[in-house]
Amino acid sequence: MSRLLSIEALTKEAFAPFGSVIEAEPASVRYINGGNTERFHALARADVTGEGAGVIINIFRGQPRAFPYAVTMMERHPLGSQSFSPLDDRPWLAVVAEDEGGRPGRPRVFLASGRQGVNYGRNVWHHPLMAVEAASDFIVVDREGPGNNLEEFFYDKPFVIPVPF
């Protein structure tokens, strides 16, 4: 089996097993503030568990990766979901994998536009932030609190992401 990964377009349907796509969606719009503001409502939900857990909002600045890129590891957060929403309107990659008996399976690579974010579901295997082209800032919503909320897995042989564009 080839270790070369294909890059898929990020769509709600394709990404559904891993979480939610966060983007302005006309079906979710609600007009507020006297009709002056469009609120794209409930696009994703933060999911945290554990005593003393809370939801925090961060800015992550991701440095661009060099391609082709070797995917050597994946991580997951068993105690909370984690969302990434770009601030710089630059494309980026979301890399996820289904769980196969407590370890990640073959990764899937999604090309997100600079106007699409994702919310990785709790306990979903994913690669750390993957900016392309230039350093990029992201709003990240995730869990804070006691307990180990990070599990990492390292592949015996890397998978390869080709040049995205």
C-alpha positions as a Markdown table, in Angstrom:
| # | Residue | x | y | z |
|---|---|---|---|---|
| 1 | Met | 0.0 | 0.0 | 0.0 |
| 2 | Ser | 1.3 | 3.4 | -0.9 |
| 3 | Arg | 2.4 | 5.7 | 1.9 |
| 4 | Leu | 1.6 | 8.8 | -0.4 |
| 5 | Leu | -1.5 | 10.6 | 0.9 |
| 6 | Ser | -4.0 | 12.4 | -1.3 |
| 7 | Ile | -5.3 | 15.8 | -0.5 |
| 8 | Glu | -9.1 | 16.1 | -0.3 |
| 9 | Ala | -11.3 | 19.3 | -0.3 |
| 10 | Leu | -12.6 | 20.1 | 3.1 |
| 11 | Thr | -16.3 | 19.6 | 3.1 |
| 12 | Lys | -18.8 | 19.1 | 6.0 |
| 13 | Glu | -19.7 | 15.6 | 4.8 |
| 14 | Ala | -16.2 | 14.3 | 4.3 |
| 15 | Phe | -15.0 | 15.7 | 7.6 |
| 16 | Ala | -18.1 | 14.6 | 9.7 |
| 17 | Pro | -16.4 | 11.4 | 11.2 |
| 18 | Phe | -13.7 | 13.7 | 12.7 |
| 19 | Gly | -15.7 | 16.7 | 13.9 |
| 20 | Ser | -17.2 | 19.9 | 12.4 |
| 21 | Val | -16.2 | 22.3 | 9.7 |
| 22 | Ile | -16.5 | 25.9 | 10.8 |
| 23 | Glu | -17.5 | 28.3 | 8.1 |
| 24 | Ala | -20.1 | 30.9 | 7.3 |
| 25 | Glu | -23.1 | 28.9 | 6.2 |
| 26 | Pro | -26.3 | 30.7 | 5.0 |
| 27 | Ala | -28.6 | 28.0 | 6.6 |
| 28 | Ser | -27.3 | 28.9 | 10.1 |
| 29 | Val | -27.6 | 32.7 | 9.8 |
| 30 | Arg | -29.6 | 34.7 | 12.4 |
| 31 | Tyr | -29.9 | 38.4 | 12.2 |
| 32 | Ile | -29.1 | 40.2 | 15.5 |
| 33 | Asn | -28.4 | 43.7 | 16.7 |
| 34 | Gly | -31.4 | 45.3 | 15.0 |
| 35 | Gly | -30.6 | 43.4 | 11.7 |
| 36 | Asn | -27.1 | 44.9 | 11.5 |
| 37 | Thr | -25.2 | 41.7 | 12.2 |
| 38 | Glu | -25.4 | 38.2 | 10.7 |
| 39 | Arg | -24.7 | 35.6 | 13.3 |
| 40 | Phe | -23.7 | 32.2 | 11.9 |
| 41 | His | -25.1 | 30.2 | 14.8 |
| 42 | Ala | -23.8 | 27.1 | 16.5 |
| 43 | Leu | -21.3 | 26.0 | 13.8 |
| 44 | Ala | -19.5 | 23.7 | 16.3 |
| 45 | Arg | -19.6 | 22.8 | 20.0 |
| 46 | Ala | -16.7 | 22.7 | 22.5 |
| 47 | Asp | -16.8 | 19.3 | 24.3 |
| 48 | Val | -14.8 | 19.0 | 27.5 |
| 49 | Thr | -14.9 | 16.5 | 30.3 |
| 50 | Gly | -13.4 | 16.1 | 33.8 |
| 51 | Glu | -13.7 | 17.9 | 37.1 |
| 52 | Gly | -12.3 | 21.4 | 37.0 |
| 53 | Ala | -12.2 | 21.5 | 33.2 |
| 54 | Gly | -13.0 | 24.7 | 31.3 |
| 55 | Val | -12.9 | 26.0 | 27.8 |
| 56 | Ile | -10.2 | 28.5 | 26.8 |
| 57 | Ile | -9.5 | 30.6 | 23.7 |
| 58 | Asn | -6.0 | 30.9 | 22.3 |
| 59 | Ile | -4.1 | 32.2 | 19.3 |
| 60 | Phe | -1.6 | 29.7 | 17.8 |
| 61 | Arg | 0.9 | 30.9 | 15.2 |
| 62 | Gly | 1.9 | 28.1 | 12.9 |
| 63 | Gln | 5.1 | 28.1 | 10.9 |
| 64 | Pro | 4.7 | 26.8 | 7.3 |
| 65 | Arg | 5.7 | 23.2 | 6.7 |
| 66 | Ala | 8.0 | 22.2 | 3.9 |
| 67 | Phe | 6.5 | 19.8 | 1.2 |
| 68 | Pro | 6.6 | 17.0 | 0.5 |
| 69 | Tyr | 6.0 | 16.5 | 4.2 |
| 70 | Ala | 6.5 | 13.3 | 6.2 |
| 71 | Val | 3.7 | 12.6 | 8.7 |
| 72 | Thr | 5.4 | 10.7 | 11.5 |
| 73 | Met | 3.0 | 11.2 | 14.3 |
| 74 | Met | -0.6 | 12.0 | 15.3 |
| 75 | Glu | -2.1 | 13.2 | 18.5 |
| 76 | Arg | -5.5 | 13.2 | 20.2 |
| 77 | His | -7.1 | 14.9 | 23.2 |
| 78 | Pro | -9.3 | 12.4 | 25.2 |
| 79 | Leu | -10.7 | 15.1 | 27.5 |
| 80 | Gly | -11.8 | 17.8 | 25.1 |
| 81 | Ser | -12.5 | 18.9 | 21.5 |
| 82 | Gln | -10.1 | 21.3 | 19.8 |
| 83 | Ser | -11.0 | 23.9 | 17.1 |
| 84 | Phe | -8.8 | 25.8 | 14.7 |
| 85 | Ser | -10.0 | 28.8 | 12.9 |
| 86 | Pro | -7.6 | 30.8 | 10.6 |
| 87 | Leu | -7.2 | 34.5 | 11.0 |
| 88 | Asp | -5.0 | 35.2 | 8.0 |
| 89 | Asp | -7.2 | 33.9 | 5.1 |
| 90 | Arg | -4.5 | 31.5 | 4.0 |
| 91 | Pro | -5.1 | 27.8 | 3.0 |
| 92 | Trp | -4.0 | 25.2 | 5.5 |
| 93 | Leu | -4.2 | 21.4 | 6.0 |
| 94 | Ala | -6.2 | 19.4 | 8.5 |
| 95 | Val | -4.8 | 15.9 | 8.8 |
| 96 | Val | -6.9 | 13.3 | 10.7 |
| 97 | Ala | -7.2 | 9.5 | 11.1 |
| 98 | Glu | -9.8 | 7.1 | 12.3 |
| 99 | Asp | -9.1 | 5.2 | 15.5 |
| 100 | Glu | -8.0 | 1.6 | 14.8 |
| 101 | Gly | -7.8 | -0.2 | 18.2 |
| 102 | Gly | -6.3 | 2.7 | 20.1 |
| 103 | Arg | -4.0 | 3.9 | 17.4 |
| 104 | Pro | -4.5 | 6.1 | 14.3 |
| 105 | Gly | -5.2 | 4.5 | 11.0 |
| 106 | Arg | -4.1 | 5.8 | 7.6 |
| 107 | Pro | -4.3 | 9.7 | 7.7 |
| 108 | Arg | -6.6 | 11.7 | 5.6 |
| 109 | Val | -5.5 | 15.2 | 4.4 |
| 110 | Phe | -8.0 | 18.0 | 3.9 |
| 111 | Leu | -7.2 | 21.3 | 2.2 |
| 112 | Ala | -9.0 | 24.1 | 4.1 |
| 113 | Ser | -9.4 | 27.5 | 2.7 |
| 114 | Gly | -8.4 | 30.5 | 4.8 |
| 115 | Arg | -12.1 | 30.9 | 5.6 |
| 116 | Gln | -12.7 | 27.4 | 6.9 |
| 117 | Gly | -11.9 | 26.2 | 10.4 |
| 118 | Val | -12.4 | 22.8 | 12.0 |
| 119 | Asn | -13.4 | 21.5 | 15.4 |
| 120 | Tyr | -11.7 | 18.1 | 16.0 |
| 121 | Gly | -14.0 | 16.0 | 18.1 |
| 122 | Arg | -12.9 | 14.8 | 21.5 |
| 123 | Asn | -10.5 | 11.8 | 21.1 |
| 124 | Val | -10.0 | 12.2 | 17.3 |
| 125 | Trp | -6.5 | 11.5 | 16.0 |
| 126 | His | -5.1 | 14.6 | 14.2 |
| 127 | His | -1.7 | 16.0 | 13.2 |
| 128 | Pro | -0.6 | 19.2 | 14.9 |
| 129 | Leu | -1.3 | 22.5 | 13.2 |
| 130 | Met | -0.2 | 22.5 | 9.6 |
| 131 | Ala | 0.2 | 26.0 | 8.0 |
| 132 | Val | 1.3 | 26.2 | 4.4 |
| 133 | Glu | 3.0 | 29.0 | 2.4 |
| 134 | Ala | 3.5 | 31.4 | 5.3 |
| 135 | Ala | 3.3 | 31.8 | 9.1 |
| 136 | Ser | -0.4 | 31.8 | 10.0 |
| 137 | Asp | -2.4 | 32.7 | 13.1 |
| 138 | Phe | -5.4 | 30.6 | 14.3 |
| 139 | Ile | -8.0 | 31.1 | 17.0 |
| 140 | Val | -7.9 | 27.8 | 19.0 |
| 141 | Val | -10.6 | 26.8 | 21.4 |
| 142 | Asp | -9.7 | 23.9 | 23.6 |
| 143 | Arg | -9.8 | 22.4 | 27.1 |
| 144 | Glu | -7.9 | 23.6 | 30.2 |
| 145 | Gly | -7.8 | 21.8 | 33.5 |
| 146 | Pro | -6.4 | 18.8 | 35.4 |
| 147 | Gly | -5.9 | 15.5 | 33.7 |
| 148 | Asn | -3.8 | 14.2 | 30.8 |
| 149 | Asn | -5.4 | 15.6 | 27.7 |
| 150 | Leu | -2.7 | 14.6 | 25.2 |
| 151 | Glu | -2.0 | 11.3 | 23.7 |
| 152 | Glu | 0.7 | 10.9 | 20.9 |
| 153 | Phe | 1.3 | 8.1 | 18.5 |
| 154 | Phe | 4.4 | 7.7 | 16.3 |
| 155 | Tyr | 4.2 | 5.7 | 13.0 |
| 156 | Asp | 6.9 | 3.1 | 12.2 |
| 157 | Lys | 7.0 | 4.4 | 8.6 |
| 158 | Pro | 5.9 | 7.9 | 7.7 |
| 159 | Phe | 3.1 | 8.8 | 5.4 |
| 160 | Val | 3.9 | 11.5 | 2.8 |
| 161 | Ile | 1.9 | 14.6 | 1.9 |
| 162 | Pro | 2.7 | 15.9 | -1.6 |
| 163 | Val | 3.1 | 19.6 | -2.4 |
| 164 | Pro | -0.5 | 20.9 | -1.9 |
| 165 | Phe | -0.7 | 23.3 | -4.8 |
